[in-house]
């Protein structure tokens, strides 16, 4: 198992794509800070690059790296949620520009 995880990490570091299981479908993953990797996702999905993609984070420390201001209400949701949750934030930062929707 560790060798597969290490291989996936190398693929991501080299700008490649990976597939990963979610609770409902398979996800396509890449380094969200690498514009060339983002282009590969758009091409594979046959999707216009003016639509945003999701960015998964492991915890609030990682989230702070990619979102300028996290509302206090988000922390309350983290505390009460027993399952993974989806939140949409304004003012992304430190991500590939082509990952972020036109409205930020």
C-alpha positions in Angstrom: 0.0 0.0 0.0 2.8 2.5 0.9 4.5 1.9 -2.4 1.3 2.9 -4.3 0.9 6.0 -2.2 4.5 7.0 -2.8 4.0 6.4 -6.5 0.9 8.6 -6.5 2.8 11.3 -4.7 5.6 11.2 -7.3 3.0 11.4 -10.1 1.4 14.4 -8.5 4.8 16.1 -8.0 5.6 15.5 -11.7 2.4 17.2 -12.9 0.5 14.0 -13.5 -3.0 12.9 -12.8 -4.3 10.2 -10.4 -7.7 8.6 -9.8 -9.0 8.2 -6.3 -12.2 6.8 -4.8 -14.7 9.0 -3.1 -17.9 7.9 -1.4 -19.8 8.1 -4.7 -17.5 8.3 -7.7 -13.9 8.2 -8.7 -12.2 11.5 -8.5 -9.5 12.9 -10.8 -6.7 14.4 -8.8 -3.7 16.6 -9.5 -1.5 19.2 -7.9 -3.9 22.2 -7.5 -0.9 24.6 -7.6 0.4 23.4 -11.0 -1.3 25.1 -14.0 -0.1 22.4 -16.5 -1.6 19.7 -14.3 -4.9 21.6 -14.1 -4.9 21.8 -18.0 -4.7 18.0 -18.1 -7.8 17.7 -15.9 -9.8 20.1 -18.1 -8.7 18.2 -21.2 -9.5 14.8 -19.8 -12.9 16.0 -18.5 -13.5 17.8 -21.8 -14.5 20.8 -19.8 -14.1 24.5 -20.4 -11.4 26.0 -18.3 -13.5 28.9 -17.1 -15.3 26.6 -14.7 -13.8 26.1 -11.3 -12.6 22.7 -10.1 -12.8 21.6 -6.5 -9.7 21.6 -4.2 -9.7 19.0 -1.4 -7.9 19.8 1.8 -7.1 17.6 4.8 -7.6 20.1 7.6 -8.0 23.7 8.5 -4.2 24.3 8.5 -4.1 23.3 4.9 -7.2 25.3 4.1 -5.6 28.5 5.5 -2.9 28.1 2.8 -5.5 28.4 0.0 -8.2 30.7 1.3 -7.5 34.3 2.3 -10.3 34.5 5.0 -12.1 31.6 6.6 -15.4 32.7 8.2 -15.9 31.7 11.8 -19.1 29.8 10.8 -16.9 27.4 8.8 -15.1 26.4 12.0 -18.4 25.8 13.7 -19.4 23.5 10.8 -16.1 21.6 11.1 -16.7 21.0 14.7 -20.2 19.6 14.3 -19.8 17.7 11.1 -19.4 13.9 11.5 -18.7 13.4 7.8 -16.7 15.2 5.2 -18.3 18.5 4.1 -18.2 20.8 1.1 -17.8 24.5 1.6 -17.3 27.2 -1.0 -15.0 30.0 -0.2 -14.3 33.4 -1.8 -10.8 34.7 -2.4 -8.7 31.7 -3.2 -4.9 32.1 -3.0 -1.7 30.1 -3.8 -3.6 28.0 -6.3 -3.1 27.6 -10.1 -5.0 30.6 -11.7 -6.8 28.2 -14.1 -8.2 26.3 -11.1 -10.2 29.3 -9.9 -13.5 30.4 -11.4 -13.7 33.8 -13.0 -15.5 35.2 -10.0 -12.7 34.1 -7.6 
